[in-house]
Amino acid sequence: MPTKSIIELVTLAALWGASFLFMRIGSPEFGAILFMALRTLIASLFLTPMMIMKKQHGQLSGRWLKIFIMGSLNTAIPFVLFGYAVLYLSAGVTSVLNGTTPIFGAIVAFFWLKDRISLPAMIGLMLGFAGVYILMSGKISSGSENVLLPTLAVLGATFCYAIAANFTKLYLNDLKPLVLAAGSQISATILLLPIGLYYLPETLPSTDAILSVIALGIFCTGIAYILFFRLITDVGPTKAISVTYLIPMFGLLWGYLFLNEEINTSIIAGSCCILIGVGLTTGLFTRGR
């Protein structure tokens, strides 16, 4: 992988890892739906002028239905699920659970695209879900925290990402990265904003919450999506999705540094199982040999 792409990959992981920090700060005050509607709106306002200036908006013509489906699955639905989950889960734990995306991607590709799942990949699937159990079992068994539904919400979000990735590969693979990024955010905004305005908070959110949604929309969504789709174009989807291995590291780091979140042995053990499982599922270790 070229040095430029490696730098972009690490930058993308740092930005997406920070997104869980900003969601943890802003979602409780705005509410999950409005917070994510503002996130996609800001990202749309950031990306759309760039798309027009590059004269790429013509690619949207005749493709809006498929783009709307992609935007719903890749942005609107998972964003709201994450916005709900961070009300109960730490930023670090949520970022680790987000790492199950390639595992669900392999499952969806097996049933939808008839992709073969090798024996190491099957072991990786089981190991990944075992990691989820290790990560969350202590909290679930104690009954002291409402974590079961938030955990399922995150897994539902990663499942949506997996469907969206395969949908994009089938129907939208010819679109420019900027068009995919802008179209996804515009579609999500159209879907979420009317609902979000219905759930306006009773009090004005704090400055930290407002700055969080601005940073989330511009840096962690607008710029990050451009980097992601550009990596798919430059180095291919398999290498681009390896950002999944780095996001939990940054998610845990930012949560520890800025929110004083705990990093215990179950989090470390569960994270290792999930990441090894993802490595086996995506064939990373086989390619390494």
C-alpha positions, 0 to 999 in steps of 0.5 A, a space after each residue: 500500500 502506498 505511503 499516502 494511502 497508509 497515512 489516509 488510512 490511519 487518519 480515517 481510523 483516528 477520525 472514525 474513532 473520535 466519532 464515538 467520543 463526539 456521539 457520547 458527548 452530544 447524543 444525550 443532549 440532542 437525542 439520537 435522531 436529531 443529533 444524527 440528522 444534524 450530523 448528516 445535514 452538516 456533512 451534506 452542506 460540506 460535501 455538496 458544494 465540493 461535488 458541484 465544484 468538481 462537476 460530479 453531481 451529474 452522476 446522481 441523475 437517474 440513480 437517486 433511488 439506489 443512492 437513497 437505499 444506500 444512504 438509508 442502510 449506510 448512514 441513516 439507520 446505523 447512525 441512529 442506532 449508534 446514537 441510541 447505543 452511546 447513551 448506555 455504552 462507553 465510546 471505547 466499547 461501542 467502537 470495538 463492537 463496530 469492528 464486527 462490520 467485516 464479520 457481518 459483511 462476510 455473512 451477507 456476501 455468503 447469502 447474497 453474493 454466494 461468496 464462499 466462506 473458508 474454514 478459517 473465516 468460519 472460525 473467525 466468525 465464531 471467534 468474533 461473536 465470542 469476543 462480543 460475548 466476552 466484551 459484554 457478558 460481565 455487564 449483562 450478567 450483573 443486571 446493573 446496566 441497560 446494555 443488552 439492547 444498546 449492544 444489539 443496536 450496535 450489531 444491527 448498525 454493523 449489519 446495515 453497514 454490511 448490507 450497504 457495502 454489498 449493495 454499493 458493490 453491486 449497483 453503485 460501484 461506478 460512482 465517484 467517491 465524492 458522489 457516494 459520500 455526498 449522496 449518502 449524506 443527502 439521502 440520510 438527511 432527507 430521511 432523518 431531519 423531519 423526524 428529528 425536528 419532531 424530537 427537539 430538546 426542551 432545553 438548548 444543548 450545551 456548547 460542548 454538545 453543539 461543537 461535537 455535532 459540528 466536528 462530527 459532521 465536518 471531520 468525522 463524516 464529511 472528510 472521513 467519507 471522502 477518505 474512505 471512498 477514495 481508499 476504496 478507489 485507490 487500494 480496493 475495498 479489501 484494503 480499505 476495510 482494514 481501517 476496522 482494525 484501527 478504529 477500536 484502538 483510537 476509540 478506546 484511546 480517545 475515550 480514555 483520554 477525554 472521558 476517563 473511560 475504563 479499559 479493563 481485562 474483559 474489554 481487552 480480551 473481547 477486543 482481541 477476540 473480535 479483531 482476530 476474528 475479523 482478521 480470519 474472516 477477511 483473510 488478512 492472516 492468509 494474505 500475510 502468509 
